[in-house]
Amino acid sequence: MNLVPKCIICEQVPEKGIVEGVFLNRKFICDSCEEHIANVMPGDQHYDEIVEKIRLIWNHNNSLTNTFVNKNYKQ
Ligand SMILES: [Zn+2]
């Protein structure tokens, strides 16, 4: 695991590193972005950007899930 995580949303490394954020599907999101995501509304200047990045994480997650499911299904 990378001990100097870079936030996938703002692409910044938190001052205190890993303790100032969360991992979502192995992607790091800093506390301020996590809070921003929780509170962001359509029309916000960063809304589209955040939604797009979340979508990328989500798609990655889905493809992993599908691989896992298909593998088990064949057995
Ligand atoms: Zn961030």
N, CA, C, O and the ligand as a Tripos MOL2 file, in Angstrom:
@<TRIPOS>MOLECULE
protein
  301   299    76     0     0
PROTEIN
NO_CHARGES

@<TRIPOS>ATOM
      1 N           0.8450   -1.2030    0.0000 N.3       1 MET1
      2 CA          0.0000    0.0000    0.0000 C.3       1 MET1
      3 C           0.8760    1.2460    0.0000 C.2       1 MET1
      4 O           1.8910    1.3180    0.6920 O.2       1 MET1
      5 N           0.4650    2.1950   -0.7730 N.am      2 ASN2
      6 CA          1.1950    3.4520   -0.8420 C.3       2 ASN2
      7 C           0.9830    4.2570    0.4350 C.2       2 ASN2
      8 O          -0.1510    4.5910    0.7780 O.2       2 ASN2
      9 N           2.0530    4.5660    1.1300 N.am      3 LEU3
     10 CA          1.9430    5.2850    2.3880 C.3       3 LEU3
     11 C           1.9270    6.7930    2.2120 C.2       3 LEU3
     12 O           1.7260    7.5360    3.1720 O.2       3 LEU3
     13 N           2.1370    7.2370    0.9930 N.am      4 VAL4
     14 CA          2.0040    8.6600    0.6950 C.3       4 VAL4
     15 C           0.9040    8.7950   -0.3440 C.2       4 VAL4
     16 O           1.1680    8.9960   -1.5300 O.2       4 VAL4
     17 N          -0.3340    8.6810    0.1230 N.am      5 PRO5
     18 CA         -1.4470    8.6160   -0.8160 C.3       5 PRO5
     19 C          -1.7500    9.9600   -1.4450 C.2       5 PRO5
     20 O          -1.6350   11.0060   -0.8060 O.2       5 PRO5
     21 N          -2.1360    9.9140   -2.7000 N.am      6 LYS6
     22 CA         -2.5480   11.1280   -3.3940 C.3       6 LYS6
     23 C          -4.0410   11.0250   -3.6510 C.2       6 LYS6
     24 O          -4.5310   10.0330   -4.1910 O.2       6 LYS6
     25 N          -4.7410   12.0540   -3.2580 N.am      7 CYS7
     26 CA         -6.1900   12.0720   -3.4280 C.3       7 CYS7
     27 C          -6.5430   12.0300   -4.9180 C.2       7 CYS7
     28 O          -5.9770   12.7790   -5.7150 O.2       7 CYS7
     29 N          -7.4780   11.1550   -5.2880 N.am      8 ILE8
     30 CA         -7.8400   11.0410   -6.7080 C.3       8 ILE8
     31 C          -8.7200   12.1940   -7.1620 C.2       8 ILE8
     32 O          -8.8680   12.4190   -8.3630 O.2       8 ILE8
     33 N          -9.3020   12.9250   -6.2300 N.am      9 ILE9
     34 CA        -10.1840   14.0250   -6.6100 C.3       9 ILE9
     35 C          -9.3860   15.3100   -6.8230 C.2       9 ILE9
     36 O          -9.4240   15.9000   -7.9030 O.2       9 ILE9
     37 N          -8.6670   15.7390   -5.7910 N.am     10 CYS10
     38 CA         -7.9430   17.0120   -5.8840 C.3      10 CYS10
     39 C          -6.4760   16.8010   -6.2600 C.2      10 CYS10
     40 O          -5.7520   17.7610   -6.5220 O.2      10 CYS10
     41 N          -6.0430   15.5330   -6.2840 N.am     11 GLU11
     42 CA         -4.6770   15.1750   -6.6590 C.3      11 GLU11
     43 C          -3.6360   15.8130   -5.7480 C.2      11 GLU11
     44 O          -2.5260   16.1320   -6.1760 O.2      11 GLU11
     45 N          -4.0130   15.9910   -4.4880 N.am     12 GLN12
     46 CA         -3.0860   16.5080   -3.4900 C.3      12 GLN12
     47 C          -2.7590   15.4050   -2.4890 C.2      12 GLN12
     48 O          -3.5690   14.5130   -2.2380 O.2      12 GLN12
     49 N          -1.5670   15.4840   -1.9290 N.am     13 VAL13
     50 CA         -1.1900   14.5960   -0.8350 C.3      13 VAL13
     51 C          -1.4650   15.3320    0.4760 C.2      13 VAL13
     52 O          -0.9000   16.3990    0.7140 O.2      13 VAL13
     53 N          -2.3310   14.7710    1.3330 N.am     14 PRO14
     54 CA         -2.6240   15.4490    2.6010 C.3      14 PRO14
     55 C          -1.3620   15.6270    3.4240 C.2      14 PRO14
     56 O          -0.4420   14.8120    3.3540 O.2      14 PRO14
     57 N          -1.3250   16.6930    4.1990 N.am     15 GLU15
     58 CA         -0.1630   17.0280    5.0170 C.3      15 GLU15
     59 C           0.2440   15.8700    5.9280 C.2      15 GLU15
     60 O           1.4270   15.5530    6.0580 O.2      15 GLU15
     61 N          -0.7510   15.2490    6.5520 N.am     16 LYS16
     62 CA         -0.4750   14.1620    7.4790 C.3      16 LYS16
     63 C          -0.6010   12.7850    6.8220 C.2      16 LYS16
     64 O          -0.5890   11.7610    7.5050 O.2      16 LYS16
     65 N          -0.7230   12.7720    5.4970 N.am     17 GLY17
     66 CA         -0.7550   11.5040    4.7800 C.3      17 GLY17
     67 C          -2.0360   10.7330    4.9780 C.2      17 GLY17
     68 O          -3.1390   11.2790    4.9590 O.2      17 GLY17
     69 N          -1.8480    9.4410    5.1690 N.am     18 ILE18
     70 CA         -2.9360    8.4660    5.1050 C.3      18 ILE18
     71 C          -4.0450    8.6930    6.1390 C.2      18 ILE18
     72 O          -5.1930    8.3090    5.9160 O.2      18 ILE18
     73 N          -3.6950    9.3230    7.2740 N.am     19 VAL19
     74 CA         -4.6890    9.5070    8.3390 C.3      19 VAL19
     75 C          -5.7300   10.5780    7.9730 C.2      19 VAL19
     76 O          -6.7800   10.6780    8.6080 O.2      19 VAL19
     77 N          -5.4210   11.3760    6.9400 N.am     20 GLU20
     78 CA         -6.3360   12.4610    6.5850 C.3      20 GLU20
     79 C          -7.1900   12.1070    5.3690 C.2      20 GLU20
     80 O          -7.3990   12.9310    4.4790 O.2      20 GLU20
     81 N          -7.6740   10.8820    5.3490 N.am     21 GLY21
     82 CA         -8.5220   10.5060    4.2390 C.3      21 GLY21
     83 C          -9.0070    9.0870    4.3690 C.2      21 GLY21
     84 O          -8.7780    8.4280    5.3830 O.2      21 GLY21
     85 N          -9.6870    8.6150    3.3260 N.am     22 VAL22
     86 CA        -10.2120    7.2510    3.3360 C.3      22 VAL22
     87 C          -9.8530    6.5600    2.0250 C.2      22 VAL22
     88 O          -9.6030    7.2200    1.0170 O.2      22 VAL22
     89 N          -9.8270    5.2280    2.0450 N.am     23 PHE23
     90 CA         -9.6530    4.4670    0.8180 C.3      23 PHE23
     91 C         -11.0040    3.9470    0.3490 C.2      23 PHE23
     92 O         -11.7560    3.3360    1.1090 O.2      23 PHE23
     93 N         -11.2860    4.2000   -0.9000 N.am     24 LEU24
     94 CA        -12.5140    3.7110   -1.5040 C.3      24 LEU24
     95 C         -12.0970    2.8620   -2.7040 C.2      24 LEU24
     96 O         -11.5940    3.3760   -3.7030 O.2      24 LEU24
     97 N         -12.3150    1.5640   -2.5850 N.am     25 ASN25
     98 CA        -11.9050    0.6700   -3.6620 C.3      25 ASN25
     99 C         -10.4350    0.8820   -4.0370 C.2      25 ASN25
    100 O         -10.0790    0.9490   -5.2130 O.2      25 ASN25
    101 N          -9.5950    0.9840   -3.0080 N.am     26 ARG26
    102 CA         -8.1430    1.1520   -3.1540 C.3      26 ARG26
    103 C          -7.7460    2.5090   -3.7180 C.2      26 ARG26
    104 O          -6.5760    2.7260   -4.0350 O.2      26 ARG26
    105 N          -8.6870    3.4090   -3.8440 N.am     27 LYS27
    106 CA         -8.3690    4.7680   -4.2710 C.3      27 LYS27
    107 C          -8.4780    5.6750   -3.0530 C.2      27 LYS27
    108 O          -9.3900    5.5390   -2.2380 O.2      27 LYS27
    109 N          -7.5430    6.5890   -2.9450 N.am     28 PHE28
    110 CA         -7.5160    7.4640   -1.7770 C.3      28 PHE28
    111 C          -8.3110    8.7390   -2.0240 C.2      28 PHE28
    112 O          -8.1930    9.3780   -3.0690 O.2      28 PHE28
    113 N          -9.1230    9.0890   -1.0350 N.am     29 ILE29
    114 CA         -9.8480   10.3560   -1.0850 C.3      29 ILE29
    115 C          -9.5850   11.0910    0.2240 C.2      29 ILE29
    116 O          -9.8260   10.5510    1.3040 O.2      29 ILE29
    117 N          -9.0920   12.3170    0.1270 N.am     30 CYS30
    118 CA         -8.7610   13.0550    1.3420 C.3      30 CYS30
    119 C         -10.0340   13.5070    2.0580 C.2      30 CYS30
    120 O         -11.1160   13.5490    1.4710 O.2      30 CYS30
    121 N          -9.8790   13.8430    3.3390 N.am     31 ASP31
    122 CA        -11.0390   14.2120    4.1540 C.3      31 ASP31
    123 C         -11.8410   15.3690    3.5580 C.2      31 ASP31
    124 O         -13.0720   15.3510    3.5580 O.2      31 ASP31
    125 N         -11.1250   16.3720    3.0510 N.am     32 SER32
    126 CA        -11.8530   17.5470    2.5520 C.3      32 SER32
    127 C         -12.6640   17.1960    1.2990 C.2      32 SER32
    128 O         -13.7580   17.7240    1.0980 O.2      32 SER32
    129 N         -12.1190   16.2940    0.4490 N.am     33 CYS33
    130 CA        -12.8680   15.8880   -0.7400 C.3      33 CYS33
    131 C         -14.0260   14.9650   -0.3670 C.2      33 CYS33
    132 O         -15.0980   15.0260   -0.9700 O.2      33 CYS33
    133 N         -13.8030   14.1170    0.6230 N.am     34 GLU34
    134 CA        -14.8720   13.2320    1.0770 C.3      34 GLU34
    135 C         -16.0590   14.0680    1.5540 C.2      34 GLU34
    136 O         -17.2180   13.7810    1.2510 O.2      34 GLU34
    137 N         -15.7230   15.1060    2.3070 N.am     35 GLU35
    138 CA        -16.7630   16.0060    2.8030 C.3      35 GLU35
    139 C         -17.4290   16.7490    1.6430 C.2      35 GLU35
    140 O         -18.6420   16.9590    1.6210 O.2      35 GLU35
    141 N         -16.5950   17.1340    0.6900 N.am     36 HIS36
    142 CA        -17.0960   17.8470   -0.4820 C.3      36 HIS36
    143 C         -18.0610   16.9590   -1.2800 C.2      36 HIS36
    144 O         -19.1200   17.4110   -1.7150 O.2      36 HIS36
    145 N         -17.6790   15.6940   -1.4620 N.am     37 ILE37
    146 CA        -18.5180   14.7420   -2.1940 C.3      37 ILE37
    147 C         -19.8700   14.5770   -1.5010 C.2      37 ILE37
    148 O         -20.9210   14.5240   -2.1390 O.2      37 ILE37
    149 N         -19.8020   14.4980   -0.1630 N.am     38 ALA38
    150 CA        -21.0300   14.2970    0.6110 C.3      38 ALA38
    151 C         -21.9700   15.4940    0.4850 C.2      38 ALA38
    152 O         -23.1870   15.3540    0.6020 O.2      38 ALA38
    153 N         -21.3930   16.6730    0.2460 N.am     39 ASN39
    154 CA        -22.1980   17.8910    0.2530 C.3      39 ASN39
    155 C         -22.3870   18.5260   -1.1220 C.2      39 ASN39
    156 O         -23.1300   19.4980   -1.2610 O.2      39 ASN39
    157 N         -21.7140   17.9780   -2.1410 N.am     40 VAL40
    158 CA        -21.7550   18.6260   -3.4480 C.3      40 VAL40
    159 C         -23.1580   18.5120   -4.0620 C.2      40 VAL40
    160 O         -23.8240   17.4840   -3.9390 O.2      40 VAL40
    161 N         -23.5760   19.5680   -4.7090 N.am     41 MET41
    162 CA        -24.8900   19.6140   -5.3300 C.3      41 MET41
    163 C         -24.7380   19.8480   -6.8320 C.2      41 MET41
    164 O         -23.7710   20.4690   -7.2720 O.2      41 MET41
    165 N         -25.6950   19.3490   -7.6180 N.am     42 PRO42
    166 CA        -25.6710   19.6690   -9.0620 C.3      42 PRO42
    167 C         -25.6420   21.1750   -9.2390 C.2      42 PRO42
    168 O         -26.3750   21.9020   -8.5690 O.2      42 PRO42
    169 N         -24.7910   21.6420  -10.1480 N.am     43 GLY43
    170 CA        -24.6450   23.0710  -10.3410 C.3      43 GLY43
    171 C         -23.3870   23.6090   -9.6920 C.2      43 GLY43
    172 O         -22.9050   24.6860  -10.0410 O.2      43 GLY43
    173 N         -22.8550   22.8410   -8.7350 N.am     44 ASP44
    174 CA        -21.5710   23.2010   -8.1420 C.3      44 ASP44
    175 C         -20.5070   23.1830   -9.2320 C.2      44 ASP44
    176 O         -20.5530   22.3580  -10.1440 O.2      44 ASP44
    177 N         -19.5520   24.0980   -9.1300 N.am     45 GLN45
    178 CA        -18.5290   24.1870  -10.1850 C.3      45 GLN45
    179 C         -17.6900   22.9060  -10.2880 C.2      45 GLN45
    180 O         -17.1220   22.6210  -11.3420 O.2      45 GLN45
    181 N         -17.6120   22.1340   -9.1960 N.am     46 HIS46
    182 CA        -16.8110   20.9120   -9.2190 C.3      46 HIS46
    183 C         -17.6610   19.6560   -9.3680 C.2      46 HIS46
    184 O         -17.1300   18.5460   -9.3840 O.2      46 HIS46
    185 N         -18.9700   19.8210   -9.4750 N.am     47 TYR47
    186 CA        -19.8750   18.6720   -9.4650 C.3      47 TYR47
    187 C         -19.5560   17.6680  -10.5780 C.2      47 TYR47
    188 O         -19.3880   16.4770  -10.3120 O.2      47 TYR47
    189 N         -19.4750   18.1470  -11.8150 N.am     48 ASP48
    190 CA        -19.2390   17.2590  -12.9520 C.3      48 ASP48
    191 C         -17.9170   16.5220  -12.8270 C.2      48 ASP48
    192 O         -17.8130   15.3310  -13.1230 O.2      48 ASP48
    193 N         -16.9110   17.2600  -12.3800 N.am     49 GLU49
    194 CA        -15.5800   16.6890  -12.2220 C.3      49 GLU49
    195 C         -15.5950   15.5680  -11.1740 C.2      49 GLU49
    196 O         -15.0200   14.5000  -11.3850 O.2      49 GLU49
    197 N         -16.2520   15.8250  -10.0630 N.am     50 ILE50
    198 CA        -16.3210   14.8450   -8.9820 C.3      50 ILE50
    199 C         -17.1270   13.6210   -9.4160 C.2      50 ILE50
    200 O         -16.7240   12.4840   -9.1710 O.2      50 ILE50
    201 N         -18.2490   13.8600  -10.0510 N.am     51 VAL51
    202 CA        -19.0840   12.7510  -10.5210 C.3      51 VAL51
    203 C         -18.3010   11.8700  -11.4900 C.2      51 VAL51
    204 O         -18.3800   10.6430  -11.4290 O.2      51 VAL51
    205 N         -17.5480   12.5060  -12.3810 N.am     52 GLU52
    206 CA        -16.7660   11.7590  -13.3600 C.3      52 GLU52
    207 C         -15.7230   10.8720  -12.6760 C.2      52 GLU52
    208 O         -15.5290    9.7210  -13.0670 O.2      52 GLU52
    209 N         -15.0590   11.4090  -11.6600 N.am     53 LYS53
    210 CA        -14.0320   10.6330  -10.9680 C.3      53 LYS53
    211 C         -14.6440    9.5010  -10.1590 C.2      53 LYS53
    212 O         -14.0830    8.4070  -10.0940 O.2      53 LYS53
    213 N         -15.7840    9.7570   -9.5450 N.am     54 ILE54
    214 CA        -16.4830    8.7040   -8.8050 C.3      54 ILE54
    215 C         -16.9220    7.6040   -9.7710 C.2      54 ILE54
    216 O         -16.8470    6.4160   -9.4570 O.2      54 ILE54
    217 N         -17.3750    8.0160  -10.9360 N.am     55 ARG55
    218 CA        -17.8100    7.0580  -11.9500 C.3      55 ARG55
    219 C         -16.6510    6.1400  -12.3590 C.2      55 ARG55
    220 O         -16.8410    4.9380  -12.5450 O.2      55 ARG55
    221 N         -15.4500    6.7150  -12.4950 N.am     56 LEU56
    222 CA        -14.2780    5.9190  -12.8460 C.3      56 LEU56
    223 C         -13.9850    4.8690  -11.7720 C.2      56 LEU56
    224 O         -13.6650    3.7250  -12.0940 O.2      56 LEU56
    225 N         -14.0940    5.2510  -10.5080 N.am     57 ILE57
    226 CA        -13.8810    4.3050   -9.4110 C.3      57 ILE57
    227 C         -14.9420    3.2180   -9.4690 C.2      57 ILE57
    228 O         -14.6480    2.0300   -9.3370 O.2      57 ILE57
    229 N         -16.1630    3.6450   -9.6660 N.am     58 TRP58
    230 CA        -17.2950    2.7330   -9.6580 C.3      58 TRP58
    231 C         -17.1890    1.7180  -10.8030 C.2      58 TRP58
    232 O         -17.4370    0.5290  -10.6080 O.2      58 TRP58
    233 N         -16.8190    2.1950  -11.9970 N.am     59 ASN59
    234 CA        -16.6700    1.3040  -13.1440 C.3      59 ASN59
    235 C         -15.5720    0.2790  -12.9060 C.2      59 ASN59
    236 O         -15.7080   -0.8960  -13.2470 O.2      59 ASN59
    237 N         -14.4830    0.7510  -12.3150 N.am     60 HIS60
    238 CA        -13.3740   -0.1370  -11.9920 C.3      60 HIS60
    239 C         -13.8530   -1.2240  -11.0350 C.2      60 HIS60
    240 O         -13.5440   -2.4050  -11.1950 O.2      60 HIS60
    241 N         -14.6070   -0.7950  -10.0500 N.am     61 ASN61
    242 CA        -15.1640   -1.7060   -9.0630 C.3      61 ASN61
    243 C         -16.0740   -2.7380   -9.7290 C.2      61 ASN61
    244 O         -16.0060   -3.9260   -9.4170 O.2      61 ASN61
    245 N         -16.9160   -2.2820  -10.6400 N.am     62 ASN62
    246 CA        -17.8310   -3.1790  -11.3240 C.3      62 ASN62
    247 C         -17.1040   -4.2130  -12.1640 C.2      62 ASN62
    248 O         -17.5000   -5.3780  -12.1960 O.2      62 ASN62
    249 N         -16.0330   -3.7920  -12.8520 N.am     63 SER63
    250 CA        -15.3160   -4.7370  -13.7020 C.3      63 SER63
    251 C         -14.6260   -5.8000  -12.8470 C.2      63 SER63
    252 O         -14.5520   -6.9650  -13.2370 O.2      63 SER63
    253 N         -14.1220   -5.3920  -11.6790 N.am     64 LEU64
    254 CA        -13.5340   -6.3670  -10.7630 C.3      64 LEU64
    255 C         -14.5940   -7.3440  -10.2730 C.2      64 LEU64
    256 O         -14.3630   -8.5510  -10.2000 O.2      64 LEU64
    257 N         -15.7360   -6.8130   -9.9460 N.am     65 THR65
    258 CA        -16.8420   -7.6470   -9.4640 C.3      65 THR65
    259 C         -17.2670   -8.6310  -10.5460 C.2      65 THR65
    260 O         -17.4950   -9.8080  -10.2680 O.2      65 THR65
    261 N         -17.3730   -8.1440  -11.7810 N.am     66 ASN66
    262 CA        -17.7830   -9.0150  -12.8820 C.3      66 ASN66
    263 C         -16.7860  -10.1340  -13.1230 C.2      66 ASN66
    264 O         -17.1720  -11.2780  -13.3610 O.2      66 ASN66
    265 N         -15.4990   -9.8010  -13.0590 N.am     67 THR67
    266 CA        -14.4590  -10.8070  -13.2440 C.3      67 THR67
    267 C         -14.5880  -11.8940  -12.1880 C.2      67 THR67
    268 O         -14.4950  -13.0870  -12.4770 O.2      67 THR67
    269 N         -14.8010  -11.4550  -10.9830 N.am     68 PHE68
    270 CA        -14.9360  -12.3780   -9.8650 C.3      68 PHE68
    271 C         -16.1620  -13.2720  -10.0430 C.2      68 PHE68
    272 O         -16.0870  -14.4870   -9.8640 O.2      68 PHE68
    273 N         -17.2730  -12.6670  -10.3910 N.am     69 VAL69
    274 CA        -18.5220  -13.4120  -10.5710 C.3      69 VAL69
    275 C         -18.3950  -14.4140  -11.7180 C.2      69 VAL69
    276 O         -18.8110  -15.5650  -11.5880 O.2      69 VAL69
    277 N         -17.8080  -13.9700  -12.8630 N.am     70 ASN70
    278 CA        -17.6760  -14.8580  -14.0060 C.3      70 ASN70
    279 C         -16.7900  -16.0560  -13.6980 C.2      70 ASN70
    280 O         -17.0730  -17.1840  -14.1000 O.2      70 ASN70
    281 N         -15.7230  -15.7840  -12.9830 N.am     71 LYS71
    282 CA        -14.7960  -16.8450  -12.6160 C.3      71 LYS71
    283 C         -15.5100  -17.9210  -11.7910 C.2      71 LYS71
    284 O         -15.3640  -19.1190  -12.0360 O.2      71 LYS71
    285 N         -16.2650  -17.4680  -10.8340 N.am     72 ASN72
    286 CA        -16.9680  -18.4100   -9.9590 C.3      72 ASN72
    287 C         -18.0960  -19.1210  -10.6930 C.2      72 ASN72
    288 O         -18.3900  -20.2830  -10.4130 O.2      72 ASN72
    289 N         -18.7200  -18.4300  -11.6230 N.am     73 TYR73
    290 CA        -19.8470  -18.9780  -12.3620 C.3      73 TYR73
    291 C         -19.4290  -20.1830  -13.2040 C.2      73 TYR73
    292 O         -20.1810  -21.1450  -13.3540 O.2      73 TYR73
    293 N         -18.1870  -20.1070  -13.7610 N.am     74 LYS74
    294 CA        -17.7070  -21.1670  -14.6540 C.3      74 LYS74
    295 C         -17.3570  -22.4430  -13.8890 C.2      74 LYS74
    296 O         -17.3350  -23.5290  -14.4690 O.2      74 LYS74
    297 N         -17.0860  -22.3170  -12.6020 N.am     75 GLN75
    298 CA        -16.6240  -23.4850  -11.8520 C.3      75 GLN75
    299 C         -17.7600  -24.4430  -11.4890 C.2      75 GLN75
    300 O         -17.5220  -25.4720  -10.8560 O.2      75 GLN75
    301 ZN         -8.7640   15.6130   -2.0800 Zn       76 ZN76
@<TRIPOS>BOND
     1     1     2 1
     2     2     3 1
     3     3     4 2
     4     3     5 am
     5     5     6 1
     6     6     7 1
     7     7     8 2
     8     7     9 am
     9     9    10 1
    10    10    11 1
    11    11    12 2
    12    11    13 am
    13    13    14 1
    14    14    15 1
    15    15    16 2
    16    15    17 am
    17    17    18 1
    18    18    19 1
    19    19    20 2
    20    19    21 am
    21    21    22 1
    22    22    23 1
    23    23    24 2
    24    23    25 am
    25    25    26 1
    26    26    27 1
    27    27    28 2
    28    27    29 am
    29    29    30 1
    30    30    31 1
    31    31    32 2
    32    31    33 am
    33    33    34 1
    34    34    35 1
    35    35    36 2
    36    35    37 am
    37    37    38 1
    38    38    39 1
    39    39    40 2
    40    39    41 am
    41    41    42 1
    42    42    43 1
    43    43    44 2
    44    43    45 am
    45    45    46 1
    46    46    47 1
    47    47    48 2
    48    47    49 am
    49    49    50 1
    50    50    51 1
    51    51    52 2
    52    51    53 am
    53    53    54 1
    54    54    55 1
    55    55    56 2
    56    55    57 am
    57    57    58 1
    58    58    59 1
    59    59    60 2
    60    59    61 am
    61    61    62 1
    62    62    63 1
    63    63    64 2
    64    63    65 am
    65    65    66 1
    66    66    67 1
    67    67    68 2
    68    67    69 am
    69    69    70 1
    70    70    71 1
    71    71    72 2
    72    71    73 am
    73    73    74 1
    74    74    75 1
    75    75    76 2
    76    75    77 am
    77    77    78 1
    78    78    79 1
    79    79    80 2
    80    79    81 am
    81    81    82 1
    82    82    83 1
    83    83    84 2
    84    83    85 am
    85    85    86 1
    86    86    87 1
    87    87    88 2
    88    87    89 am
    89    89    90 1
    90    90    91 1
    91    91    92 2
    92    91    93 am
    93    93    94 1
    94    94    95 1
    95    95    96 2
    96    95    97 am
    97    97    98 1
    98    98    99 1
    99    99   100 2
   100    99   101 am
   101   101   102 1
   102   102   103 1
   103   103   104 2
   104   103   105 am
   105   105   106 1
   106   106   107 1
   107   107   108 2
   108   107   109 am
   109   109   110 1
   110   110   111 1
   111   111   112 2
   112   111   113 am
   113   113   114 1
   114   114   115 1
   115   115   116 2
   116   115   117 am
   117   117   118 1
   118   118   119 1
   119   119   120 2
   120   119   121 am
   121   121   122 1
   122   122   123 1
   123   123   124 2
   124   123   125 am
   125   125   126 1
   126   126   127 1
   127   127   128 2
   128   127   129 am
   129   129   130 1
   130   130   131 1
   131   131   132 2
   132   131   133 am
   133   133   134 1
   134   134   135 1
   135   135   136 2
   136   135   137 am
   137   137   138 1
   138   138   139 1
   139   139   140 2
   140   139   141 am
   141   141   142 1
   142   142   143 1
   143   143   144 2
   144   143   145 am
   145   145   146 1
   146   146   147 1
   147   147   148 2
   148   147   149 am
   149   149   150 1
   150   150   151 1
   151   151   152 2
   152   151   153 am
   153   153   154 1
   154   154   155 1
   155   155   156 2
   156   155   157 am
   157   157   158 1
   158   158   159 1
   159   159   160 2
   160   159   161 am
   161   161   162 1
   162   162   163 1
   163   163   164 2
   164   163   165 am
   165   165   166 1
   166   166   167 1
   167   167   168 2
   168   167   169 am
   169   169   170 1
   170   170   171 1
   171   171   172 2
   172   171   173 am
   173   173   174 1
   174   174   175 1
   175   175   176 2
   176   175   177 am
   177   177   178 1
   178   178   179 1
   179   179   180 2
   180   179   181 am
   181   181   182 1
   182   182   183 1
   183   183   184 2
   184   183   185 am
   185   185   186 1
   186   186   187 1
   187   187   188 2
   188   187   189 am
   189   189   190 1
   190   190   191 1
   191   191   192 2
   192   191   193 am
   193   193   194 1
   194   194   195 1
   195   195   196 2
   196   195   197 am
   197   197   198 1
   198   198   199 1
   199   199   200 2
   200   199   201 am
   201   201   202 1
   202   202   203 1
   203   203   204 2
   204   203   205 am
   205   205   206 1
   206   206   207 1
   207   207   208 2
   208   207   209 am
   209   209   210 1
   210   210   211 1
   211   211   212 2
   212   211   213 am
   213   213   214 1
   214   214   215 1
   215   215   216 2
   216   215   217 am
   217   217   218 1
   218   218   219 1
   219   219   220 2
   220   219   221 am
   221   221   222 1
   222   222   223 1
   223   223   224 2
   224   223   225 am
   225   225   226 1
   226   226   227 1
   227   227   228 2
   228   227   229 am
   229   229   230 1
   230   230   231 1
   231   231   232 2
   232   231   233 am
   233   233   234 1
   234   234   235 1
   235   235   236 2
   236   235   237 am
   237   237   238 1
   238   238   239 1
   239   239   240 2
   240   239   241 am
   241   241   242 1
   242   242   243 1
   243   243   244 2
   244   243   245 am
   245   245   246 1
   246   246   247 1
   247   247   248 2
   248   247   249 am
   249   249   250 1
   250   250   251 1
   251   251   252 2
   252   251   253 am
   253   253   254 1
   254   254   255 1
   255   255   256 2
   256   255   257 am
   257   257   258 1
   258   258   259 1
   259   259   260 2
   260   259   261 am
   261   261   262 1
   262   262   263 1
   263   263   264 2
   264   263   265 am
   265   265   266 1
   266   266   267 1
   267   267   268 2
   268   267   269 am
   269   269   270 1
   270   270   271 1
   271   271   272 2
   272   271   273 am
   273   273   274 1
   274   274   275 1
   275   275   276 2
   276   275   277 am
   277   277   278 1
   278   278   279 1
   279   279   280 2
   280   279   281 am
   281   281   282 1
   282   282   283 1
   283   283   284 2
   284   283   285 am
   285   285   286 1
   286   286   287 1
   287   287   288 2
   288   287   289 am
   289   289   290 1
   290   290   291 1
   291   291   292 2
   292   291   293 am
   293   293   294 1
   294   294   295 1
   295   295   296 2
   296   295   297 am
   297   297   298 1
   298   298   299 1
   299   299   300 2
@<TRIPOS>SUBSTRUCTURE
     1 MET1         2 RESIDUE 1 A MET
     2 ASN2         6 RESIDUE 1 A ASN
     3 LEU3        10 RESIDUE 1 A LEU
     4 VAL4        14 RESIDUE 1 A VAL
     5 PRO5        18 RESIDUE 1 A PRO
     6 LYS6        22 RESIDUE 1 A LYS
     7 CYS7        26 RESIDUE 1 A CYS
     8 ILE8        30 RESIDUE 1 A ILE
     9 ILE9        34 RESIDUE 1 A ILE
    10 CYS10       38 RESIDUE 1 A CYS
    11 GLU11       42 RESIDUE 1 A GLU
    12 GLN12       46 RESIDUE 1 A GLN
    13 VAL13       50 RESIDUE 1 A VAL
    14 PRO14       54 RESIDUE 1 A PRO
    15 GLU15       58 RESIDUE 1 A GLU
    16 LYS16       62 RESIDUE 1 A LYS
    17 GLY17       66 RESIDUE 1 A GLY
    18 ILE18       70 RESIDUE 1 A ILE
    19 VAL19       74 RESIDUE 1 A VAL
    20 GLU20       78 RESIDUE 1 A GLU
    21 GLY21       82 RESIDUE 1 A GLY
    22 VAL22       86 RESIDUE 1 A VAL
    23 PHE23       90 RESIDUE 1 A PHE
    24 LEU24       94 RESIDUE 1 A LEU
    25 ASN25       98 RESIDUE 1 A ASN
    26 ARG26      102 RESIDUE 1 A ARG
    27 LYS27      106 RESIDUE 1 A LYS
    28 PHE28      110 RESIDUE 1 A PHE
    29 ILE29      114 RESIDUE 1 A ILE
    30 CYS30      118 RESIDUE 1 A CYS
    31 ASP31      122 RESIDUE 1 A ASP
    32 SER32      126 RESIDUE 1 A SER
    33 CYS33      130 RESIDUE 1 A CYS
    34 GLU34      134 RESIDUE 1 A GLU
    35 GLU35      138 RESIDUE 1 A GLU
    36 HIS36      142 RESIDUE 1 A HIS
    37 ILE37      146 RESIDUE 1 A ILE
    38 ALA38      150 RESIDUE 1 A ALA
    39 ASN39      154 RESIDUE 1 A ASN
    40 VAL40      158 RESIDUE 1 A VAL
    41 MET41      162 RESIDUE 1 A MET
    42 PRO42      166 RESIDUE 1 A PRO
    43 GLY43      170 RESIDUE 1 A GLY
    44 ASP44      174 RESIDUE 1 A ASP
    45 GLN45      178 RESIDUE 1 A GLN
    46 HIS46      182 RESIDUE 1 A HIS
    47 TYR47      186 RESIDUE 1 A TYR
    48 ASP48      190 RESIDUE 1 A ASP
    49 GLU49      194 RESIDUE 1 A GLU
    50 ILE50      198 RESIDUE 1 A ILE
    51 VAL51      202 RESIDUE 1 A VAL
    52 GLU52      206 RESIDUE 1 A GLU
    53 LYS53      210 RESIDUE 1 A LYS
    54 ILE54      214 RESIDUE 1 A ILE
    55 ARG55      218 RESIDUE 1 A ARG
    56 LEU56      222 RESIDUE 1 A LEU
    57 ILE57      226 RESIDUE 1 A ILE
    58 TRP58      230 RESIDUE 1 A TRP
    59 ASN59      234 RESIDUE 1 A ASN
    60 HIS60      238 RESIDUE 1 A HIS
    61 ASN61      242 RESIDUE 1 A ASN
    62 ASN62      246 RESIDUE 1 A ASN
    63 SER63      250 RESIDUE 1 A SER
    64 LEU64      254 RESIDUE 1 A LEU
    65 THR65      258 RESIDUE 1 A THR
    66 ASN66      262 RESIDUE 1 A ASN
    67 THR67      266 RESIDUE 1 A THR
    68 PHE68      270 RESIDUE 1 A PHE
    69 VAL69      274 RESIDUE 1 A VAL
    70 ASN70      278 RESIDUE 1 A ASN
    71 LYS71      282 RESIDUE 1 A LYS
    72 ASN72      286 RESIDUE 1 A ASN
    73 TYR73      290 RESIDUE 1 A TYR
    74 LYS74      294 RESIDUE 1 A LYS
    75 GLN75      298 RESIDUE 1 A GLN
    76 ZN76       301 GROUP 0 **** ****
